[in-house]
Amino acid sequence: MGNGEAFGRLLRQARQRALLTLEGLAGASGVSARAISDMERGRSLPRQATLGQLMDALDLAEGDRQRLVEAAVPRPQGRVPRQLPPDLAGFRGRTQALAAIDAFASRHVGNGGHVVVSAVGGMAGVGKTTLAVHWAHRMADHFPDGQLYVNLRGFAESGRPLDPGEVLGDFLTALGVDDRDLPRGTKERTEMFRRHTEVRRLIVVLDNARDEEQVRPLLPASAGSLAIITSRNRLSGLAVSEGAHLVGLDVWSPADALTALAARIGDDRCLAEPEAAAELVSLCGHLPLAIAVVGAQVSATPDVPLRITVRELEQARLDTLSAGLQRADVRAAFSWSYQALTPAAARLFRHLALHPGPSLSPEAAASLAGLDMAAARRHLRALTSASLLSRDANGHYVLHDLLRAYAAELFAEAGEDRLGAQIRLLDYLRHNAYAAGLFVSRYQADPPGPAVEGVVCLSFTDRDEALEWYRSEEATVSAALRDMADPQLLRPCVDLVLEWVGYNSVAGRWSEERFVERLALDAALILDDPLAAVRSAANLARALLEVGSIDEMDVPIDLMIRRMDRIPQADQARAELNIAWLQTGQGRFTEALPHARRSLALYRALREPARSARALSQVGSCLADVGEYEAAIATSEEAIPELRKYGDLRNEADAYATVGIAQQGLGNTAAAVASHQRSLQLYQEALDDYGQAEVLNHLAAAQLETGQQEEACASWLRAAELLEALSVARAADMRAKARAAVSSAT
């Protein structure tokens, strides 16, 4: 369905719900009946002003308005996602399962609602993913708007299943949604995903699902889209609630298993030793994964007779599989491929088991094993060629769950240095976050010192490259902080959390920030590190403020105050400044002012003029908050030239905003508007979206007071957009103020 057709269908449905004819809508909106007819037939899309007239005339609810607005935007070119992993060149068999999926899809696609083609269920290694990916490739031409794919890691032995909200973020980005436009919550992301898929024809492959609840938010909304799900569970609940067709996979039949082996090693070798070939697939239990691994190794040794392979597998006591999967059976198949690796590649394979995330970058893999990148890439290619490793659509490497468990056993047996490898991974994530943060974060973090030997350190050339690295590793950071429970890792985990606060703030990842800062705070208290505890508490309180949990902020703020006398004087000054800002956010203005003044006194005693100017600006802000407007103006005007001298655009902007607030409090509204506009200009130069939103709120209040309702509404709406991009809860307040301004104008 084209963009125009989708908009036309939504417009026609809205008109019919409003019980309006074409002529009736034309009369109510001022848009000609012919133009409306062309839109409903998909021949044209409206201009923004025309769309507003139509929506006002239809008196649409907020959700319906949003769907029309999104459908009216021409679909971006070149943003058709192609996320499917490569199809297996030697795919064989599964004729019955493919036919069942074909029949179900042909009956239901396009007949209303999204379509779920089962939950393809079966044991680990039975080929569920291979079947789903093969079928999706075969049908891809029928779904012109692309394919989405994700491994949900529902049955990983380490780590956790992927959260639907995280997956929705990746899907929406693939569909063209800017990262900064992504909502924070899973519910909001689900609604946005359904709006964006409502007008598309997509295949969505949801691989390795844990349960129905993990899957439901990820189902497309279009009648022309199709989802295919794999899981070790049957997910029968989807058959009841979503009309899913369930397909169960067993191991291959002997004939299909032989065909698959021949596709990997060649017909000639199977025909030359038919009994050995049959015995080989039998020893693999006709399990597709085991046959793939053994087949890869046999292909790599063309001069070794199959009977030798059979003998070695028999000696490893690989039992024949029938109805169940036992780890010992596939372990023998894995070991055959593993033993053919070079010692260096085998060592890297063992270390990969320690990676806690769903996939790992080449740099993370190299750091885990303490390798340089050239060697790491060479060994990763060898592991991929041996079918011990695969790659996802982002170029990262993925260990199958069973292979991960096997590698973990090998790591333990080899007596490797687990702690050293884990510290290298955490150090990789920390040091590169610092380097990337120089381009991304408005906070200037303290340099982390030299990296541990063996850690890959990257260099970044611009903001986009730095953001891409952050996004590629954020899942690894989350998993590492949740899974690394060794008490000896408390210190590197705290350091890692403190290094990622800048990115989490810029990306609006406040829920994640709240969670990891609590982990860091608990760790800092165990370590009895008052400075780390104060910093973590400040970051936690900030995250609580931004998600609207203001009542919960008192605990971390009180913790900061109680430990103030145990930290160095320079850190006391910074902590006092943070407390003043946080209490201002709580509305505790009278309590905030003394903290700002103590910060100023400490910085002056330390003879740090740049930081003294920043603290002076905060004092001015607190004075304005308590109604001491003349003192606020004088203090801020004293700070402005100092801030300008040190190139501190952000705090200079904040000082101008304080002047504007105080001028408005004194009744000089015209001067307040000018001060806020100067503040806004400086925030824009500093690329500070958060600051822009704050000053737009004050500017709008001044504009409303001078009778500029339309300008005030525009300022509040822009503030809402900026805060929504940062996932800040106060965005809703900005929109409410904009609506009130419109109402007052009418």
VOGU-3710 file (C-alpha; in Angstrom, 3 decimals, decimal comma):
1> mgngeafgrl> 0,000/0,000/0,000  1,445/3,371/-1,000  1,807/6,350/1,304  -1,078/8,213/-0,404  -3,359/5,192/-0,261  -2,705/4,714/3,447  -3,459/8,360/4,201  -6,575/8,221/2,055  -7,894/5,169/3,881  -7,373/6,800/7,280
11> lrqarqrall> -8,986/10,066/6,137  -12,011/8,274/4,717  -12,457/6,237/7,908  -12,250/9,384/10,026  -14,817/11,180/7,840  -17,207/8,233/8,024  -16,862/8,017/11,802  -17,742/11,714/11,954  -20,866/10,980/9,858  -19,811/13,541/7,252
21> tleglagasg> -20,178/13,417/3,488  -17,447/14,758/1,234  -19,430/17,961/0,883  -20,024/18,145/4,625  -16,301/17,840/5,390  -15,540/20,393/2,662  -17,947/22,868/4,236  -16,621/22,330/7,742  -12,938/22,534/6,804  -12,816/24,986/3,917
31> vsaraisdme> -11,019/22,380/1,763  -12,668/21,627/-1,573  -14,628/18,376/-1,958  -12,557/17,533/-5,039  -9,299/17,893/-3,124  -10,647/15,697/-0,314  -11,770/13,108/-2,861  -8,292/13,034/-4,436  -6,748/12,507/-1,012  -9,133/9,678/-0,113
41> rgrslprqat> -8,344/7,934/-3,389  -4,610/8,113/-2,666  -3,852/10,582/-5,452  -2,371/13,299/-3,262  -1,153/14,160/0,205  -2,183/17,402/1,972  0,003/20,338/2,881  0,459/20,910/6,610  -2,049/23,775/6,769  -4,648/21,767/4,846
51> lgqlmdaldl> -4,122/18,768/7,108  -4,696/20,947/10,159  -7,987/22,252/8,712  -9,195/18,703/8,030  -8,263/17,383/11,467  -9,888/20,337/13,227  -13,088/19,848/11,237  -13,123/16,132/12,084  -12,524/16,873/15,796  -10,098/13,945/16,061
61> aegdrqrlve> -8,726/12,432/19,245  -4,988/12,799/19,838  -4,136/9,263/18,689  -6,128/9,592/15,453  -4,493/12,958/14,764  -1,065/11,440/15,214  -1,816/8,602/12,784  -3,012/11,055/10,137  0,027/13,275/10,618  2,426/10,350/10,232
71> aavprpqgrv> 0,575/8,946/7,219  0,675/12,386/5,532  4,475/12,480/5,582  5,899/11,081/2,311  7,652/7,815/3,043  11,413/8,403/3,098  13,344/6,907/0,228  16,100/4,407/0,867  14,857/3,411/4,344  13,511/-0,028/3,467
81> prqlppdlag> 15,010/-2,339/6,123  16,802/-5,483/4,944  17,682/-7,169/8,226  17,353/-10,835/7,354  20,487/-12,904/7,962  21,839/-14,660/4,852  19,852/-17,622/3,601  21,509/-21,020/3,909  22,806/-21,934/0,464  22,497/-25,636/1,187
91> frgrtqalaa> 18,975/-25,534/2,644  17,287/-28,899/2,168  14,111/-30,610/3,294  11,343/-29,186/5,500  8,948/-29,524/2,580  5,934/-30,175/4,782  6,629/-27,272/7,148  7,207/-24,853/4,267  4,014/-25,944/2,563  2,017/-25,406/5,770
101> idafasrhvg> 3,391/-21,884/6,173  2,778/-21,114/2,491  -0,841/-22,239/2,731  -1,548/-20,262/5,876  0,072/-17,107/4,533  -1,788/-17,252/1,235  -5,126/-17,562/3,070  -4,618/-14,748/5,550  -2,241/-12,026/4,336  -4,272/-8,967/3,405
111> ngghvvvsav> -7,524/-10,178/4,973  -7,375/-7,827/7,962  -5,189/-7,556/11,032  -1,576/-8,602/11,359  -0,706/-12,210/10,551  1,385/-14,468/12,733  2,820/-17,541/11,073  3,665/-19,668/13,941  5,841/-19,618/16,468  7,948/-22,311/14,820
121> ggmagvgktt> 8,688/-24,514/17,817  11,224/-27,223/18,506  14,375/-28,157/20,407  17,572/-26,137/20,316  19,558/-26,702/17,150  16,664/-28,243/15,230  16,746/-25,556/12,554  13,944/-23,190/13,559  15,895/-20,081/12,642  17,128/-21,588/9,383
131> lavhwahrma> 13,577/-22,461/8,343  12,169/-19,047/9,267  14,955/-17,145/7,507  14,760/-19,358/4,414  11,007/-18,919/4,109  11,294/-15,167/4,672  13,897/-14,881/1,900  11,718/-16,927/-0,398  8,742/-14,613/0,178  10,605/-11,307/0,445
141> dhfpdgqlyv> 9,460/-10,028/-2,952  5,853/-10,110/-1,731  6,667/-7,617/1,030  8,112/-4,527/-0,681  8,579/-2,470/2,485  11,329/-4,735/3,768  12,206/-7,235/6,454  12,886/-6,845/10,172  14,803/-9,469/12,133  15,857/-9,879/15,752
151> nlrgfaesgr> 17,258/-12,669/17,906  15,264/-12,231/21,131  17,672/-14,479/23,091  14,775/-16,039/24,946  16,776/-19,069/26,067  20,301/-17,769/26,516  22,050/-19,546/29,363  23,691/-16,282/30,407  22,347/-12,777/30,153  18,658/-12,045/29,812
161> pldpgevlgd> 16,038/-12,166/27,065  15,893/-8,953/25,067  13,366/-6,450/26,345  10,643/-5,661/23,764  11,234/-1,952/24,309  14,877/-2,305/23,237  13,873/-4,256/20,141  11,203/-1,707/19,236  13,822/1,021/19,381  15,939/-0,850/16,821
171> fltalgvddr> 12,923/-1,609/14,613  11,703/1,993/14,627  15,184/3,240/13,788  15,310/0,806/10,858  11,955/2,168/9,676  13,335/5,706/9,550  12,481/7,098/12,998  15,257/9,337/14,301  16,814/8,065/17,542  15,950/11,288/19,293
181> dlprgtkert> 12,276/10,862/18,398  11,987/7,457/20,084  9,657/7,451/23,106  10,986/6,152/26,407  8,428/3,535/27,393  7,649/0,180/25,821  3,947/1,045/25,603  4,635/4,270/23,710  7,141/2,531/21,441  4,596/-0,197/20,728
191> emfrrhtevr> 2,015/2,386/19,695  4,527/4,156/17,467  5,613/0,847/15,887  2,017/-0,054/15,079  1,446/3,349/13,529  4,554/3,001/11,393  3,686/-0,532/10,271  0,030/0,261/9,668  0,794/1,430/6,134  3,613/-0,974/5,299
201> rlivvldnar> 3,919/-4,530/4,002  6,695/-6,167/6,007  8,054/-9,532/7,037  9,031/-9,514/10,713  11,129/-12,457/11,926  11,156/-12,768/15,726  13,761/-15,403/16,470  14,284/-17,348/19,710  11,353/-15,893/21,642  10,899/-16,616/25,315
211> deeqvrpllp> 7,118/-16,295/25,597  4,031/-14,584/24,201  4,520/-11,415/26,256  7,941/-10,819/24,737  6,463/-11,129/21,241  3,150/-9,235/21,320  4,541/-5,669/21,293  6,639/-6,574/18,234  3,800/-7,668/15,966  3,181/-5,436/12,936
221> asagslaiit> -0,221/-3,798/12,540  -0,674/-3,934/8,780  -3,073/-6,337/7,110  -0,357/-6,840/4,506  2,442/-7,715/6,926  3,507/-11,045/8,330  5,392/-12,166/11,424  7,159/-15,481/11,774  8,333/-16,455/15,245  10,678/-19,151/16,479
231> srnrlsglav> 10,814/-20,464/20,020  11,611/-23,562/22,007  8,122/-23,149/23,473  4,997/-23,672/21,391  3,606/-20,222/22,254  0,117/-21,641/22,022  -1,251/-18,467/23,606  -0,576/-16,710/20,309  -2,818/-19,186/18,542  -5,673/-18,174/20,843
241> segahlvgld> -5,152/-14,412/20,957  -3,496/-13,690/17,606  -4,689/-16,508/15,365  -1,193/-17,918/15,007  -0,554/-21,068/13,018  1,734/-23,378/14,992  4,429/-25,364/13,221  6,444/-27,891/15,199  9,875/-29,021/14,000  11,510/-32,304/14,871
251> vwspadalta> 14,984/-33,454/13,884  15,520/-34,257/10,220  14,433/-37,517/8,729  17,400/-39,775/7,818  16,898/-38,939/4,134  16,796/-35,179/4,715  19,796/-35,383/7,043  21,809/-37,210/4,376  20,725/-34,686/1,758  21,842/-31,831/4,002
261> laarigddrc> 25,199/-33,503/4,690  25,735/-34,067/0,974  24,971/-30,388/0,317  27,792/-29,466/2,694  30,474/-32,033/1,843  29,542/-33,045/-1,711  27,480/-35,892/-3,178  30,621/-37,774/-4,233  31,885/-38,267/-0,686  28,504/-39,538/0,522
271> laepeaaael> 28,145/-41,901/-2,460  31,689/-43,203/-1,951  30,925/-44,159/1,686  27,141/-44,473/1,970  27,174/-46,519/5,186  29,617/-44,153/6,890  27,575/-41,111/5,763  24,384/-42,663/7,168  26,142/-43,539/10,427  27,578/-40,041/10,668
281> vslcghlpla> 24,185/-38,301/10,501  22,781/-40,880/12,896  25,520/-40,117/15,433  24,585/-36,441/15,026  21,065/-37,431/15,993  19,843/-35,972/12,654  20,106/-32,621/14,481  20,618/-29,846/11,902  22,994/-27,836/14,076  25,215/-30,828/14,799
291> iavvgaqvsa> 25,258/-31,824/11,121  26,179/-28,265/10,144  29,147/-28,225/12,526  30,397/-31,683/11,569  29,784/-30,979/7,897  31,909/-27,831/8,079  34,780/-29,752/9,603  34,517/-32,672/7,160  34,572/-30,184/4,294  37,792/-28,728/5,683
301> tpdvplritv> 39,476/-32,190/5,600  38,669/-33,565/2,116  41,284/-36,343/2,305  40,020/-37,848/5,576  37,587/-40,762/4,983  34,149/-40,460/6,564  34,706/-43,698/8,486  37,485/-41,970/10,451  35,070/-39,216/11,412  32,522/-41,831/12,477
311> releqarldt> 35,101/-43,606/14,629  36,110/-40,388/16,385  32,511/-39,449/17,087  31,829/-42,941/18,465  34,796/-42,602/20,759  33,315/-39,319/21,982  30,144/-41,290/22,785  27,750/-39,070/20,852  24,380/-40,617/21,565  21,668/-40,904/18,992
321> lsaglqradv> 18,977/-38,265/19,483  15,358/-39,252/19,318  12,849/-37,128/21,214  15,068/-35,056/23,496  18,257/-33,058/23,412  21,113/-33,884/25,765  24,016/-31,500/25,968  26,606/-34,299/25,805  25,444/-35,270/22,336  26,065/-31,953/20,644
331> raafswsyqa> 29,159/-31,361/22,732  30,909/-34,134/20,851  29,945/-32,607/17,513  31,158/-29,199/18,653  34,406/-30,651/19,952  35,263/-32,112/16,555  35,197/-28,654/14,985  36,801/-27,001/18,003  39,774/-29,371/18,006  40,588/-28,420/14,419
341> ltpaaarlfr> 41,050/-24,748/15,371  44,443/-23,169/15,831  45,329/-22,682/19,505  44,840/-18,927/19,190  41,403/-19,248/17,557  40,391/-21,823/20,167  41,445/-19,459/22,950  39,336/-16,656/21,470  36,351/-19,021/21,170  36,608/-19,848/24,869
351> hlalhpgpsl> 36,735/-16,167/25,806  33,654/-15,318/23,754  31,550/-17,240/26,288  32,230/-14,475/28,832  30,570/-11,785/26,750  27,254/-11,076/28,495  25,346/-9,408/25,654  23,267/-10,857/22,820  25,971/-10,088/20,253  29,509/-8,783/20,368
361> speaaaslag> 31,556/-6,394/18,304  34,986/-7,392/16,947  36,561/-4,831/19,309  34,820/-6,284/22,361  35,888/-9,781/21,309  39,487/-8,647/20,916  39,452/-6,950/24,316  38,031/-10,014/26,058  40,922/-12,107/24,805  43,542/-9,329/24,952
371> ldmaaarrhl> 44,235/-9,485/21,206  45,116/-6,855/18,640  42,426/-6,234/16,037  44,220/-7,908/13,123  44,580/-11,176/15,032  41,048/-10,963/16,424  39,502/-10,486/12,982  41,519/-13,385/11,594  40,365/-15,719/14,362  36,749/-14,523/14,135
381> raltsaslls> 36,738/-15,391/10,434  38,049/-18,855/11,285  35,331/-19,389/13,885  32,661/-18,247/11,456  33,966/-20,569/8,747  33,850/-23,470/11,201  30,163/-22,709/11,994  31,085/-21,981/15,590  30,040/-18,358/15,196  27,583/-16,392/13,086
391> rdanghyvlh> 27,032/-12,708/12,283  23,930/-10,601/12,683  22,584/-7,875/10,416  24,772/-5,272/12,154  27,978/-7,173/11,525  28,319/-8,259/15,158  29,081/-11,830/16,124  26,586/-14,198/17,738  27,168/-17,427/19,636  24,366/-19,956/19,490
401> dllrayaael> 23,141/-20,702/23,015  24,545/-24,258/22,991  27,878/-23,119/21,622  28,062/-20,465/24,327  27,502/-23,109/26,997  30,108/-25,353/25,365  32,649/-22,521/25,192  32,004/-21,699/28,857  32,793/-25,295/29,845  36,004/-25,176/27,847
411> faeagedrlg> 36,969/-21,876/29,461  36,529/-23,356/32,939  38,428/-26,524/32,024  41,349/-24,510/30,636  41,735/-22,557/33,873  41,657/-19,237/32,033  41,797/-15,877/33,832  38,082/-15,018/34,000  38,538/-11,912/36,118  41,199/-10,498/33,824
421> aqirlldylr> 39,003/-10,985/30,749  35,999/-9,369/32,420  38,074/-6,393/33,554  39,377/-5,933/30,001  35,809/-5,883/28,643  34,670/-3,336/31,223  37,755/-1,242/30,567  37,073/-1,345/26,818  33,547/-0,060/27,418  34,750/2,617/29,822
431> hnayaaglfv> 37,741/4,051/27,933  35,978/4,214/24,608  32,957/5,819/26,272  35,270/8,570/27,486  36,709/9,075/23,971  33,249/9,074/22,394  31,890/11,346/25,114  34,247/14,134/24,050  32,060/14,445/20,929  28,683/13,602/22,444
441> sryqadppgp> 28,337/14,679/26,057  28,060/18,185/27,438  29,773/16,930/30,591  33,565/16,985/30,661  34,474/13,751/32,408  37,819/13,278/34,140  40,280/11,280/31,981  40,143/7,610/33,025  43,904/7,022/32,969  45,666/4,322/30,911
451> avegvvclsf> 43,667/1,310/29,757  44,446/-2,191/30,933  46,862/-4,002/28,637  45,041/-5,781/25,811  42,099/-3,373/25,633  41,208/-2,033/22,171  41,087/1,772/22,268  39,298/3,500/19,398  39,610/7,014/18,026  36,563/8,970/16,877
461> tdrdealewy> 36,472/11,758/14,315  32,976/13,195/14,759  29,767/13,076/16,775  27,952/10,646/14,453  30,753/8,101/14,665  30,839/8,419/18,445  27,068/7,995/18,755  27,183/4,922/16,522  29,723/3,310/18,841  27,606/4,095/21,893
471> rseeatvsaa> 24,508/2,587/20,284  26,374/-0,528/19,194  27,639/-1,249/22,721  24,767/-0,045/24,936  23,258/-3,547/25,123  26,645/-4,934/26,172  26,973/-2,351/28,951  23,495/-3,123/30,255  24,131/-6,854/30,241  27,586/-6,517/31,816
481> lrdmadpqll> 26,319/-4,442/34,714  23,522/-6,919/35,386  25,564/-10,099/35,065  29,008/-9,437/36,520  28,430/-10,204/40,195  32,052/-10,896/41,228  32,863/-8,574/44,195  36,230/-7,882/42,567  34,355/-6,202/39,684  32,585/-3,650/41,857
491> rpcvdlvlew> 35,182/-0,940/41,197  35,322/-1,267/37,390  31,511/-1,471/37,260  31,176/1,776/39,235  33,704/3,471/36,947  31,839/2,223/33,890  28,485/3,586/35,072  29,974/6,992/35,813  31,516/7,129/32,334  28,230/6,389/30,541
501> vgynsvagrw> 26,094/9,035/32,273  26,792/11,605/29,537  25,524/9,372/26,726  22,496/8,203/28,693  21,581/11,849/29,297  21,983/12,878/25,658  20,073/9,822/24,433  17,301/10,234/27,026  17,931/6,750/28,469  16,666/7,822/31,894
511> seerfverla> 15,104/4,496/32,887  18,376/2,708/32,143  20,337/5,465/33,899  18,164/5,140/36,992  18,743/1,376/37,097  22,523/1,394/36,589  23,119/4,330/38,950  21,385/2,368/41,697  23,754/-0,511/40,967  26,716/1,870/41,065
521> ldaalilddp> 25,525/3,491/44,287  25,126/0,114/46,017  28,601/-0,888/44,841  30,127/2,398/46,014  28,601/1,915/49,466  29,991/-1,629/49,671  33,409/-0,272/48,657  32,998/2,533/51,195  33,985/5,025/48,494  32,303/8,287/49,516
531> laavrsaanl> 33,235/10,146/46,312  31,808/7,455/44,017  28,732/7,274/46,246  28,166/11,044/46,035  28,578/11,089/42,252  26,311/8,075/41,754  23,705/9,562/44,072  23,750/12,834/42,097  23,288/10,976/38,806  20,514/8,841/40,288
541> arallevgsi> 18,671/11,902/41,563  18,966/13,521/38,121  17,483/10,432/36,461  14,626/10,376/38,987  13,929/14,041/38,253  13,737/13,476/34,509  11,318/10,547/34,760  9,100/12,534/37,125  9,872/10,556/40,323  10,557/13,711/42,322
551> demdvpidlm> 9,528/12,258/45,686  12,244/9,592/45,403  15,013/12,183/45,012  15,299/12,967/48,715  17,103/9,716/49,560  20,069/10,151/47,176  20,293/13,894/47,934  20,392/13,222/51,683  23,079/10,587/51,071  25,176/13,222/49,277
561> irrmdripqa> 24,810/15,646/52,163  25,763/13,043/54,796  28,990/12,142/52,987  30,002/15,675/52,047  32,700/15,953/54,730  34,419/12,764/53,491  35,221/13,950/49,972  37,895/16,393/48,715  37,101/20,087/48,738  36,893/20,377/44,924
571> dqaraelnia> 34,388/17,525/44,833  32,443/19,110/47,686  32,086/22,236/45,566  30,762/20,219/42,627  28,413/18,218/44,866  27,008/21,376/46,465  26,342/22,779/42,995  24,598/19,551/41,972  22,432/19,589/45,096  21,385/23,180/44,405
581> wlqtgqgrft> 20,354/22,243/40,865  18,524/19,094/41,967  16,613/20,814/44,774  15,637/23,549/42,342  14,165/20,829/40,136  12,214/19,605/43,154  10,900/23,109/43,841  12,854/23,304/47,123  14,144/26,785/46,284  14,871/28,013/49,806
591> ealpharrsl> 16,970/24,909/50,569  18,826/25,121/47,242  20,226/28,642/47,739  22,622/27,835/50,653  24,106/24,922/48,679  24,771/27,178/45,698  26,436/29,744/47,966  28,617/27,072/49,630  29,702/25,862/46,195  30,690/29,410/45,222
601> alyralrepa> 32,661/29,894/48,445  34,522/26,603/47,982  35,456/27,311/44,360  36,679/30,792/45,288  38,760/29,336/48,109  40,239/26,888/45,598  40,973/29,789/43,240  39,122/28,229/40,323  37,657/31,243/38,485  35,918/29,304/35,704
611> rsaralsqvg> 34,044/27,084/38,146  33,444/30,063/40,443  31,663/31,820/37,577  29,488/28,751/37,057  28,591/28,617/40,751  27,894/32,354/40,738  25,422/31,806/37,905  23,679/29,108/39,970  23,456/31,479/42,936  21,745/34,022/40,676
621> scladvgeye> 19,295/31,373/39,507  18,459/30,394/43,092  17,957/34,062/44,043  15,440/34,433/41,232  13,655/31,301/42,425  13,145/32,754/45,907  11,944/36,099/44,528  15,072/38,196/45,158  14,921/39,506/41,609  17,204/42,544/41,817
631> aaiatseeai> 19,923/40,504/43,529  19,450/37,767/40,925  20,008/40,223/38,066  23,075/41,755/39,705  24,595/38,328/40,446  23,935/36,978/36,957  25,284/40,097/35,257  28,442/39,711/37,357  28,787/36,099/36,174  28,114/36,672/32,456
641> pelrkygdlr> 31,429/38,328/31,448  33,400/35,717/33,414  31,524/32,862/31,759  32,074/34,445/28,351  35,781/34,815/29,146  36,096/31,059/29,700  33,917/30,111/26,727  31,214/28,578/28,921  28,289/29,049/26,513  25,899/26,817/28,399
651> neadayatvg> 26,202/28,593/31,745  26,253/32,000/30,083  22,939/31,019/28,499  21,667/29,973/31,911  22,672/33,331/33,393  20,768/35,219/30,694  17,736/33,033/31,380  17,953/33,972/35,085  18,064/37,650/34,149  14,945/37,128/32,044
661> iaqqglgnta> 13,089/35,393/34,864  13,999/38,172/37,293  13,037/40,903/34,815  9,666/39,256/34,343  9,244/39,059/38,107  9,869/42,804/38,326  7,259/43,470/35,645  9,690/44,307/32,811  8,293/41,670/30,456  9,644/43,137/27,193
671> aavashqrsl> 13,192/43,040/28,572  12,558/39,485/29,820  11,654/38,339/26,291  14,903/39,820/24,961  16,986/38,117/27,664  15,352/34,758/27,037  15,926/35,076/23,302  19,625/35,760/23,946  19,734/32,735/26,236  18,078/30,599/23,573
681> qlyqealddy> 20,635/31,690/20,983  23,522/30,688/23,251  21,984/27,311/24,055  21,605/26,671/20,329  25,271/27,517/19,772  26,169/25,107/22,587  24,030/22,335/20,974  22,224/22,001/24,316  18,689/20,801/23,598  17,857/20,426/27,274
691> gqaevlnhla> 18,783/24,037/28,007  16,835/25,220/24,973  13,723/23,504/26,276  14,099/25,076/29,712  14,489/28,617/28,392  11,687/28,150/25,839  9,388/27,424/28,770  10,301/30,761/30,389  10,184/32,611/27,050  6,683/31,276/26,392
701> aaqletgqqe> 5,482/32,515/29,794  6,813/35,994/29,032  5,298/35,934/25,534  1,921/34,955/26,926  2,075/37,791/29,422  2,646/40,292/26,576  -0,348/38,943/24,643  1,643/36,862/22,143  -0,452/33,708/22,488  0,580/32,155/19,171
711> eacaswlraa> 4,276/32,737/19,855  3,885/31,329/23,366  2,156/28,238/22,023  4,939/27,705/19,464  7,623/28,072/22,160  5,950/25,530/24,456  5,438/23,072/21,618  9,104/23,349/20,651  10,085/22,807/24,300  7,872/19,716/24,366
721> ellealsvar> 9,522/18,341/21,220  13,002/18,812/22,652  12,107/17,196/25,987  10,305/14,308/24,305  13,441/13,623/22,264  15,319/13,415/25,566  12,586/11,246/27,153  12,001/13,843/29,880  8,666/13,579/31,675  8,126/17,361/31,763
731> aadmrakara> 7,358/17,318/28,037  3,709/16,644/28,902  3,607/19,832/30,969  4,879/21,827/28,002  2,147/20,459/25,755  -0,498/21,205/28,376  0,703/24,812/28,578  0,568/25,091/24,780  -3,044/23,875/24,760  -3,926/26,357/27,490
741> avssat> -2,359/29,169/25,470  -4,481/28,225/22,454  -7,598/28,166/24,622  -6,852/31,603/26,047  -6,425/32,962/22,528  -9,888/31,756/21,538
//
